[in-house]
């Protein structure tokens, strides 16, 4: 059963401003919030390998750090608003969307090249099919909002799914010929064949799904919900939905800093997760929390939340590799 409690605060001055804070509790979910306060990095048990975390931030750079918090590197600077990021480890390259265009570079940040030039809309989520020589990305704030793909060198661009509301994160299940994406505007997660055919809804009724990641061996999809502040997961067919972590929005600061959707009774949470990535071998979830300037992680069940990166600017996209790679 879904229960809602709505808190209304009225500020009276020159005019009248109404804020709505929606709290949701779904009793069908098997887990509630496990942690709000993060622990510190460095308390975990030793692991046979270390993870390299790549992330984009709105200062126009792509950075990398070891998961123990050491060896911070600025890989690429002076990028125009980088958002999504994806890695081709075997090819030694990283790809990213920078709002209007798509670029790539070597994993050390050298040899930056433009693959897809500036065009209408915001290019956000990006995913790679290395063996198929394809990259896939989402486009919103365009006419129409859509999913596109091209060869890895940027040639042969084609729109394969159109008329979406506001697609954000995208992930591929290449062995089964499927792609999954989060449509923030429609409040749903969808999937289709890699050529864009047979679109189907997997999970509906979400507030604002953004970044997504797949655990194909575990038959799971994980996502960050920007508007509810949740990290959630479900089976690939949408069944067995669970909430792993909740960071509730707080009415702190001035009204101008809190985006509102009065008609739909929503606050867009300023401290919510957006980007998400999985370290399956290490049994960890990593996510970016832009307005907290953080990269955080937890166990796959949502327990033991830690701050891994405390940045000075908005953290957005995230991708992982192992130090051995």
Helices and strands as residue ranges (DSSP letters): E 2-12, E 16-26, E 51-57, E 61-66, E 73-76, E 85-88, E 93-97, E 102-106, E 113-116, E 122-129, E 134-140, E 145-151, E 158-164, E 167-173, G 174-176, E 178-183, E 188-193, E 200-203, E 209-215, E 220-225, E 230-235, E 242-246, G 255-257, E 260-261, E 266-267, E 276-279, E 284-289, G 290-292, E 294-299, E 306-310, E 315-322
